[in-house]
Amino acid sequence: MTNDISLRDRLARGPAVWALAASMTLIYSTIYYNYSGLILFWLEDPGWSKVLLAAGPMLAQLIAALMAPFCGRQVDQGRGPEMLLFGPVLGAIALTALAFITEPWQWIAVWAVIGVAQALCFYEVGFAFLIRRLGPAARAAIIRVTLVAGFASTIAFPTYAALGNGPGWRLATLWAAALTLLLVVPLNAYATRTIRRHAPPPLQSAAAPAGEASTAQSSRRAMILLILVSASCSMNHWMIVTYIVPILVAKGYSTALAVTMGACLGPAQVLSRLGLMWAGNRISNHRGVMILLCLMLLASAALVAASAGLVFAVIYVACQGAAFGAMTILRPGLIADVMGPENYGSNAGKILMPTLFAGAMAPMIGAIMLENMGFEALALLSVLLLCTALFSLHRLKLSARQG
């Protein structure tokens, strides 16, 4: 048993996980950040409205949300590697089609296919596969994957800008398709084959010690509480971060300074993930999520006071970026702690579906509130969401103890 744990620990820090980290960086660059990176070029050619263009990625997110429970069940049945291979292939096909669109219906149809590809090969499927195969060692692996993949936007934005201004957005999209097919697929094949060969799936829960029943709960109550924690965090983040530049400009910051503050959210996420790597298992998933929610509350308060000085904007960026970056790592562990690792994919998919819906609708909610009620109302909603998440997490802990 000790040798088995040691092997999983070595796999979590080995080349297969780093290969998966590289593939996640690339796939997020090609079928997620392509919209943000090429939107200015699409506004010129084909010249459609912002609403029509935004409908594409929103549809993709909604489809990914609807598919989350299905994808989770597939991972539980041992099909994670196949999904991580088929998803990038489908994404490459969709990107190739995207390069030749001329009609609005084609734009919508391509993004629907991209949504299916995202559901099959983004973080959630990769994390479920790692948790199924590596057990407790998966946290170290997830940290490494997100640490590298946090640079996806850093790679994507300047690359798309250079290609869009050079050969044009159509060739840029074909380049992304080639990158997906020629690099992401082989990297995922190597990573999943190596981990699958050396780390068998865990034993069923019947073989687990009876004393672990309280932590491996599968009650409807625990599921609802986890959904409230996850969806509240997602909505809190995206309804404000999406508009962080105009919010800061309205508070008296120059556009250049506001853009710089927004760009620092990514590095803050990376630094928090480095901190988790250093901390190892010294911080439990439950306690870690509690700390992150408190950091988000501090961030919201700092943003309210941002007009009083730059230090408050810096506090917002540091706390919000760090908290959301680390939440990506701790949330899968929290779900596994509460619901048990055996059916992690299915349970995580059920929790992910409303979380993705909340993230997809958050920009629209933020826009409506900013336009009609002002930033103060948006900040109040942010605080209420975080208080809901904190209360749910507290009740989740009590529920586990009473198990």
N, C-alpha and C positions, 0 to 999 in steps of 0.2 A: 504493500500500500504506500509506504514511504517513497519507494522508487517511482511509483506511478505519479504521485504528487510532484516529485522532483522533475519528472519528464514534462509534465504539464507546465511547470514553472519555466523550464528551459524553452519550451515551445512559445510561451507567452512573450519571451524576450528574444526569440530567434529570428532568422531571416524570413521565415514564412509570414510572420506577423508584419515585419517591415515591408514585405512585398504587398501585402494587403493594404497597408497604410499608403503606399505609393499609388496603388490602383484606385483607392478611394479619393485621393487627391486629384487624380486625373479625371475620374468619372464625374466628380462634382464640378470640375472645371469645364467639362464638355457638354453636359446635359442639364446643368443647373445654373451656373454663372454665365452661360452663353447669352441668356436673355439680358441680364444687366450689362454685360460687356458689349452687346451689339445693338441695344435698343436705339441709340442715337442714329445709327446707320439705317435701321428699319423705319424710323420716322421719315427719313428722306426717300428711301426706296425699299418697299413699294409705296411708302407714304400714307399708310393707314393711320387711323386715330389711335391715341394712347389707350382708349378703352378697349378697342378691338385687340390691340397687341397684348394688353394686360390679361385679356380673357384666356389667352393661350396657356401661360404658366399657371394661372389660377385653376384652370381645368385640370392641368397635370397634377397639381397638388391634391385636388379633390379626388381624382381617380386613385392616386397613391394612397390616400386615406381610406377609401372604400376597399382597397385591396389588402390593407394591412393585416386584418385577421386571417385571410386566406394565406398570405405569404407566411405568417407566423406558424400556421398549422403545417405548411409544407416543410419548414425548417425542423419542426418537431418530428416529422416523419423521415428526416434524414436527407431532404432534398435541397438543403442550403447551398452546397457547391454547384449544383446544376442551375439554380436560380442566379447565382453570382456569375455564371458563365453566359447564360442566355440573356440576362438583362443588358449587359454591354453590347452584345450582338444586335439586339433589338434597338438599342439606343443609337448605334452606328447606322442602322438602316434608316431610322427616323431622321437623323441629322443629314444623311445623304438626300432624302426626300425634301427636307427643309431648304436645301440649297437651290431647288428648282421650282419652288412655289410661285404662283402668280395670282391666285385667288384667295379671298378671305377664308372660304370653307377649307381650303387646303392647309392654311395656317392652323385652324382649329383642329383638324384631323391629325396633323403631325404632332401637335402638342398632346393630344389624347394618347398617342402611341408612346410619346416620351414619358407621360405619366405612368404608364405600365412599366416601362423600363426603369424608372426611378423606384417604383415599388419593389422591383425584383433585386436591385443591386445597391441600394443606398445603405447608410449606416445601420438601419434597423435590422435588415437581414444579416449583414455582416456581424453585428453584435450578437444576434440570436445564435448564429453559427458558433461564434467563439464561446459563448456561455454554455452551449450544449456540449461542446467538446472539451473545454478547458476548465469548466467548473469555477471554483474560487479564483483560479489563476487568470480568469478572463479579464478581471479589472485591470491588471497590468498590461494585457494586450490591448484593451480598448483605449487606455491612456496613450499608448504608442500610436495607434491608428489615428486618433483625433488630434494628437500633437502634430503629426505630419500633415493630415488633411486640412488642418486649420489654415494652411498656406494656399489652399485652392484658389481663393479670390485674389490673393497676391500674385499668383501666376496668371490667372485668367484675364484680369482687367487690362494689364499692359499688352498682353499678347493679342487679345481681340482688337484693342485700339490700333496696334501696329498693322495687323492684317486688314482691318476694316479700312484704314487710311491708305493701305497699299493696294493689294490685289482685289480688295472688296469683300463684303460680308458673305457672299456666296462661296467664294474660295475659302474664306475663314471657316465656314461651316463644314465644308468638305475636309479641311484639315482636321477639324475636331472629330469628324467621323473616322478618319484614318487613324488618328491617335487612339481613339476608343477601341477600334478593332485590333490594331497591331500591338498595343501596349497593355491596355486594361485586361483584355481577355487572357493573354498569356500569364500576366502577373496573378490574376485570380486563379487560374488553373494550377499554377505552382503552389500558391498559398493553401488553397483548399485541399489539394491532393496530399500535401505534406502533413497538414494538421489532421486530416481524416485518417491517414495511414498510422500515425503515431499516437493519436488520442481518441480512443473509442468513446461512444456516447455514454453518459452516466447510467448507473443502474436505476431501475424504477423506484418510485418512492416507497414501495412496500419493503424494500431492503434497508430503508433509512431508520436510524434509531427513533424509538417512540418519542423521546424527549424533544425531537425537532418538529413535532406536529404543529406546535404553536407558531413557529416561524414560517412553515410551509403551508400557510392557510390559503384556501382558494375560495373564500366566501365572497358573496356578492357585495357585502359591506366593504371588504378590503379593496375590491376592484373599483368601486365607486370612489372611495377615498383617494386611491392612486390616480384615478382619472382627474379628480379635482386638483390634485397637486400638479400633475403634469400639464393639463390644459390651461390652468391659471397662469403658470409660468410662461408658457408659450405665447398666450395672448398678451400678457404684460410686456414681454420683450418686443414682439414684432409690431404692436400698435404704436409704440413710441420710437423704436430704433429706425423704423422705415422713414420717419419724418424728423429724425434728429437734426438734420441740417436746417430745414426751415424753422424748426423750434428754436434752435440756438440763434439763428439770424433774427428772429422776432424778439429775442431777448437782448439784442444789441451787439452780437458778434458779427465780425466780417464773414463773408461767404468763405473765404480761404481758410479762416480759423475754424469755422464750423465744419468744413469738409475734413480738415486735419483731425478734429476731435472724432468725427465719425470713422475715419480711417484707423484710429487707434483702438477701436473696439476689437479688431482682429488680434493684434498683438497682446491685448489684455487677456483674451481667451487662451492664447498659447501659453502665456506666463502662468495662468492658473492651472493648466494641465501639467506644466513642469512642476508646479508645487505639489500636485497630487502624486506625481511620479516620485518625488522626494519623500512624501509622507508615507507612501506605501499603504499598508493596512492599519496604520496607527489611528486613522479616523474611520469610524464606521460609516456606511452609506447613509443611515438615518441621520446621524449627527451632522454629517457633511451637508446633506440637503437642507437641514435646519439652518446651518450657518449661511448657506448660499441664499436662502430666502430672506434672511436678515440683511445680507449685503444688498439684495435687490431693493428692499425697503429703504435702506440708506441711500441708494442711488436715486430713487424717485424723489426723496426729500431734497437731495442735492440739486437735482434738475429744477425743482421748483425755485430754489434760491440762486440759480445760475446767473441771473441778471446782476447779482451783487458782486460777482468777481469770477475770474477764470478758474480759481481753485475749485469752485463747486462743479463746473463742467468737467474738470479733470477727475473729481471724485466720482461723478456719474459714470464716466467712461470706464474708469478703473474697476469700480464695483460691479456695474452691470455686465461689462465684458467678461470679467473674471468669473462672475456667478453663472452666467449662461454657458460659458465655455466648460466649466467644471460640471455643470448639471448634465451635459451630454454624456459624461462618464458615469456619474453617480446614479442617474435615473435607472439605467438597466440593472445595476447592482441592487438598488432598492426594490425593484420589481421582483428580482430573483429571491431576495431575502424574504419578502412577504409572501409571495405566491408559490415559491419553490422552483427549483431549476428544471424539473422534468418536462413540464409543458410551458417553458418560458416563452417560446415563440408565439404560441396561441394566446397566452395571457397578455404578452407585450403588444401583440397586434390589436387586441381589443382596447387596450389603453391608448395605443398610438392613434387609432382612428379619430376619436374626438380631439386628440391633441393636434393632429394635422389640420382638422377642420378649424380649430381655434386659430392656428397659425395662418391659415389661408384667409380667414375672415378678418383677422386683426387689422391689416392695413386699411380695409374699408371702414371698419369701426373707428379707427384713429382719424381717418380723413373726415368722417361725418362729425365727430365730436370737435375736432379742431375748427372746422368751418362754422359750426352752429353754436357750440357752447364754450369754446376756448380751451386753452391748454390746462387751466386749473381743473376743469371738469375731467379732462383726460387723466391728469395726475391723480385725482381722487379715485377714479375707476381703477387705476394702476394699484393704488394702495389697497383698495377693497379686494382686488384679485389676490394680492400677496397675502393679505390677512386670511382669506379663504384657504389658500394653500397651506399656511402655517397651522391653522386650526385643523385642517384635514390631516396633516402630517402628525399632529399631536394625537388626534383621535385614532389614527392608524397605529401608533405606538401602544395606546391603551388597549386597542382591540387585540393586538398581538400578544400582550401580556395576559389578557383574559382568555385568549385562544381557547 
